[in-house]
Amino acid sequence: MKFVLDAEQRLFGETLHKLLTEAGTPALVRRWAAGDADRTLWSALAEAGVFALAVPDRHDGAGPLPVELVVAVHELGRHAVPGPIVETLAAAALLDTAGDEALSAEWLPRIAAGEAVVSLAPGPLRALAPLAPEPLRTLAPLAPGPLRALDADAADLILLTDDEELWSAAPDGAVLRSHDPARRLSPVVGRERLAAGPDVRRAAAAAYDLGVLACSAQLLGLGRALLDTTVEYARTRRQFGRPIGEFQAVKHHLADALTGLEFARPLVYGAALSFGSPDFARDVSAAKVATSEAAYAAARAALQVHGAIGYTDEYDPSLWIRKVRALHSAWGTPAGHRARVLAALP
């Protein structure tokens, strides 16, 4: 099957790319890392329709539109936009199908309009695990321990699920830092039960799969940005009187990174096209494996080509490299998703 984005989808991606280029996201990432959760860009993304892609039209959204969502989140990853974007998109799917229409009517229009930042604790993974074969249990830590939510201190709503129960949560402890300085993790505890019943478990599964798809698109964009930056650096950095990009070893590293990203790309869009089908869960896992490994390889190549400057705080590509490392295991490790794909094979 040949798949090509149509003109409107390409224009949507180009518009977001221009918006994010003009926004100067490296400075925004550093502000988020310092605890300043500036929502100016969040509001601009909502105006562009990003969050509406996961919200149904009956709640002032335009979705669910999985292909357009991939286009959008790819650009957000390409520019390393901070904040719980994937979590908010997944939360929209969770709220839409959790079985409480009043709760959906309260929060989904706010998500679509960019007025609500939502975070998720790992609870959706706990709710999903009993639905699947044993290998899927490696996707999330199921042992007792504190649940942690991304950017909970900046969120208007924190959600977690426990089997067939959906809870609102609140931060409960000191903020922790991840590999990405702009990704702050907070221990959270349930405060109020919002919904209960089998619909909650099914909604958690749907939210998880959409989150995996969005995270995969984010990794694809991050990897592409790192490769483009590294290629440009290799063209201008000179050693022994020649651009280092002319050296065969450097060419091999960059070619390998490009190959990985190009093979991962159709898996992400293929997963988006299978949205709503029985194969969706398997396909998003395959996409997550491919994008995690491809983006990680691009980050390694960027470090090797840039040398020591590549991991200094002052150099913008270091922000991309650290985010790749954090997202490599976010929303399930590659090993866990490989097990999920294997379990889905006939």
C-alpha positions in Angstrom: 0.0 0.0 0.0 1.3 3.5 -0.9 0.5 6.2 1.6 1.1 9.9 1.0 -0.1 12.9 3.1 -2.6 15.0 1.2 -2.1 18.7 0.6 -4.0 19.8 3.6 -2.1 17.5 5.9 1.2 18.7 4.5 0.1 22.3 4.9 -0.9 21.7 8.5 2.6 20.3 9.3 4.3 23.2 7.5 2.2 25.7 9.4 3.1 24.2 12.7 6.8 24.1 11.8 6.7 27.8 11.0 4.8 28.6 14.2 7.3 26.6 16.3 10.4 28.0 14.6 9.2 31.5 15.3 8.4 30.6 18.9 12.0 29.9 19.8 11.3 26.6 21.6 14.9 26.2 23.1 14.3 29.2 25.4 10.8 27.8 26.3 12.4 24.4 27.2 14.8 26.1 29.5 12.0 28.0 31.2 10.0 24.8 31.8 13.2 23.2 33.2 13.4 26.1 35.6 9.8 25.6 36.7 8.2 28.4 34.6 5.3 26.5 32.8 4.7 29.3 30.3 1.4 28.5 28.4 1.7 31.0 25.6 2.8 28.4 23.1 0.3 25.9 24.4 -2.5 28.4 23.6 -1.1 29.0 20.2 -1.0 25.2 19.5 -4.7 25.0 20.6 -5.6 27.8 18.2 -3.9 25.8 15.4 -6.1 22.9 16.3 -3.6 20.5 17.8 -5.5 19.4 20.9 -8.8 19.3 19.0 -7.5 16.4 17.0 -8.1 14.0 20.0 -11.4 15.5 21.0 -14.7 14.5 19.3 -16.8 17.1 17.5 -19.6 16.8 20.0 -17.2 18.4 22.6 -15.9 21.2 20.3 -13.1 19.1 18.8 -12.3 17.8 15.4 -11.3 14.2 16.1 -10.3 11.7 16.6 -8.0 12.3 13.6 -5.0 10.0 14.1 -3.0 10.8 10.9 -3.3 14.6 11.5 -2.3 13.9 15.2 0.8 12.2 14.0 1.6 15.1 11.7 1.2 17.6 14.5 3.1 15.7 17.2 5.9 15.0 14.8 6.4 18.7 14.5 6.2 19.2 18.2 8.9 16.6 18.7 11.0 18.1 15.9 11.0 21.3 18.0 11.2 19.6 21.4 8.1 21.4 22.7 7.9 20.9 26.5 4.8 20.0 28.5 2.5 17.0 28.9 1.3 17.1 25.3 1.1 13.4 24.8 -0.5 13.0 28.2 -3.1 15.6 27.4 -4.0 14.0 24.1 -4.2 10.6 25.7 -6.3 12.0 28.5 -8.8 13.3 25.9 -9.3 9.7 24.7 -9.6 8.5 28.3 -12.2 11.0 29.2 -14.2 10.5 26.0 -14.7 6.8 26.5 -14.7 6.4 30.3 -18.5 6.4 30.5 -19.2 9.7 32.3 -20.7 12.2 29.9 -20.8 15.0 32.4 -17.0 14.6 33.1 -16.4 14.6 29.3 -18.5 17.7 28.8 -16.6 19.5 31.6 -13.1 18.8 30.4 -12.9 17.9 26.7 -14.0 21.4 25.4 -11.3 22.9 27.7 -8.7 20.5 26.3 -9.6 21.4 22.7 -9.4 25.1 23.5 -6.0 24.8 25.2 -7.5 25.9 28.5 -6.7 22.7 30.3 -3.3 21.0 30.7 -3.8 17.3 31.8 -1.3 14.8 33.1 -1.6 11.1 33.5 -0.1 8.8 36.2 1.0 5.3 35.1 -2.4 4.1 36.2 -3.7 3.6 32.7 -1.0 1.0 32.2 -2.1 -0.9 35.3 -5.7 -0.9 34.0 -4.5 -2.1 30.6 -2.3 -5.0 31.8 -5.1 -7.5 32.8 -6.6 -7.2 29.3 -3.6 -8.5 27.6 -1.3 -11.5 27.5 1.4 -11.8 30.1 4.2 -10.2 28.0 2.3 -6.9 28.0 2.8 -6.7 31.7 6.5 -5.7 31.1 5.2 -2.5 29.5 4.8 -0.8 32.9 6.0 -1.3 36.5 3.2 -3.1 38.2 4.9 -3.5 41.5 3.6 -1.5 44.4 5.1 2.0 44.6 4.3 5.7 44.2 2.7 6.7 41.0 4.3 9.6 39.2 2.8 12.0 36.7 4.6 14.3 34.2 4.4 18.0 34.9 1.8 17.4 37.6 2.7 20.8 39.2 1.7 22.6 36.0 -1.5 20.5 35.2 -5.1 21.6 35.8 -6.1 17.9 36.1 -4.2 14.8 36.9 -5.8 11.4 36.1 -5.0 7.9 37.2 -6.9 4.6 36.9 -7.0 1.7 39.2 -8.6 -1.4 37.6 -12.1 -0.1 36.8 -11.9 3.2 38.6 -10.9 6.6 37.3 -9.5 9.1 39.9 -8.4 12.6 39.9 -5.1 12.9 41.6 -2.9 15.5 43.3 0.9 15.9 43.7 2.2 14.2 46.8 5.9 14.9 47.3 9.0 16.5 45.8 9.3 17.0 42.1 11.8 14.7 40.5 14.0 15.4 37.4 14.3 13.1 34.5 17.0 12.8 31.7 15.2 15.7 30.1 15.4 18.7 32.4 12.0 20.0 31.1 10.3 16.7 32.1 9.4 17.0 35.8 7.9 13.9 37.5 5.8 14.2 40.6 4.5 11.5 43.0 0.7 11.7 43.0 -2.1 10.2 45.0 -5.7 9.7 44.2 -8.1 12.3 45.7 -11.6 11.8 44.1 -13.2 8.9 42.2 -14.6 10.3 38.9 -15.9 7.2 37.2 -16.1 3.4 37.7 -17.0 0.4 35.7 -15.8 -1.7 32.7 -15.8 1.4 30.5 -12.9 2.8 32.5 -10.7 -0.2 31.8 -11.5 -0.1 28.1 -10.9 3.7 28.0 -7.6 3.3 29.7 -6.5 0.8 27.0 -7.6 3.3 24.3 -5.8 6.1 26.0 -2.6 4.1 26.3 -2.6 3.1 22.6 -3.2 6.7 21.5 -0.4 7.9 23.9 2.0 5.3 22.4 1.2 6.5 18.9 1.8 10.2 19.9 5.0 9.4 21.7 6.2 7.5 18.6 5.5 10.5 16.4 7.3 12.7 18.9 10.4 10.5 18.8 10.3 10.5 15.0 10.3 14.3 15.0 13.1 14.5 17.5 15.3 12.1 15.6 14.8 13.9 12.3 15.7 17.3 13.9 18.9 15.8 15.4 19.9 14.3 12.1 19.3 17.6 10.2 21.3 19.5 12.8 24.1 17.0 12.7 24.3 16.9 8.9 24.5 20.7 8.9 27.3 20.7 11.6 29.2 18.0 9.6 29.1 20.3 6.6 30.6 23.3 8.4 32.9 21.8 11.0 36.4 21.4 9.5 39.2 19.0 10.6 42.5 18.5 8.8 41.4 21.1 6.3 38.2 19.3 5.3 34.6 19.3 6.4 34.2 16.3 8.7 31.1 15.3 6.7 33.5 14.2 4.0 35.0 11.5 6.2 33.6 8.0 5.5 33.1 7.1 9.2 30.9 10.2 9.7 28.9 9.4 6.6 28.3 5.9 7.8 26.9 7.1 11.2 24.6 9.6 9.5 23.5 7.1 6.8 22.6 4.6 9.5 20.6 7.2 11.5 18.7 8.2 8.3 17.9 4.6 7.4 16.5 3.9 10.9 14.3 7.0 10.8 13.0 6.3 7.3 12.1 2.7 8.2 10.3 3.9 11.3 8.3 6.5 9.6 5.9 4.2 7.7 5.3 2.2 10.8 4.0 5.3 12.6 1.7 6.3 9.8 0.7 2.7 9.3 -0.3 2.6 13.0 -2.3 5.8 12.6 -4.2 4.3 9.6 -5.1 1.2 11.7 -6.7 3.3 14.4 -10.0 1.8 15.5 -9.1 -1.7 14.1 -8.1 -4.8 16.1 -4.5 -4.4 14.9 -4.1 -0.9 16.3 -2.5 -2.0 19.6 0.0 -4.2 17.8 0.8 -1.6 15.2 1.5 1.2 17.8 3.8 -1.1 19.6 5.7 -1.9 16.5 5.9 1.9 15.8 7.2 2.6 19.3 10.0 0.0 19.0 11.1 1.4 15.7 11.0 5.1 16.7 12.6 4.5 20.1 15.6 2.8 18.5 15.8 5.1 15.5 15.7 8.3 17.5 18.2 6.9 20.0 20.6 6.0 17.2 20.2 9.6 15.8 21.0 11.0 19.2 24.1 8.8 19.5 25.2 9.9 16.1 24.7 13.5 17.0 26.8 13.1 20.1 29.6 11.3 18.2 29.7 13.9 15.4 29.4 17.0 17.6 31.8 15.7 20.2 31.8 17.3 23.7 29.8 20.3 22.6 26.9 18.0 21.9 26.0 17.5 25.6 26.7 21.0 27.0 23.7 22.8 28.5 24.3 25.9 26.4 24.1 24.1 23.1 20.5 23.6 21.9 20.8 20.1 20.4 21.6 18.8 23.9 17.9 19.5 24.8 16.8 17.2 21.9 19.3 14.5 22.9 18.1 14.4 26.5 14.4 14.3 25.5 15.1 11.3 23.2 16.7 9.5 26.1 13.7 10.2 28.3 11.1 9.2 25.7 13.0 6.0 24.7 11.3 4.2 27.6 8.3 6.5 28.1 4.9 4.9 27.3 6.6 1.4 27.4 10.1 0.2 26.8 11.1 -1.2 23.4 11.5 -4.6 25.1 8.0 -4.5 26.4 6.5 -3.4 23.1 8.4 -6.2 21.3 6.8 -8.6 23.6 3.4 -7.1 22.9 4.0 -7.5 19.1 5.1 -11.1 19.6 2.0 -11.9 21.7 -0.2 -10.5 18.9 1.3 -12.8 16.2 -0.8 -15.8 15.1 
